[in-house]
């Protein structure tokens, strides 16, 4: 099996901040839109929870 460094256990390889909600996204799990916006998966794909 081949793993990316970001998928191995241990220290965080990289961190970015979601441009919409400011959540910290670790280990290359961010979603980059075609216009270059960096988003967390919840902002990019929707979420299972909603604001009450």
Secondary structure as GFF3:
##gff-version 3
##sequence-region A 1 52
A	DSSP	three_ten_helix	5	7	.	.	.	ID=ss1
A	DSSP	beta_strand	15	17	.	.	.	ID=ss2
A	DSSP	beta_strand	24	26	.	.	.	ID=ss3
A	DSSP	beta_strand	31	32	.	.	.	ID=ss4
A	DSSP	beta_strand	38	39	.	.	.	ID=ss5
A	DSSP	alpha_helix	41	45	.	.	.	ID=ss6
###
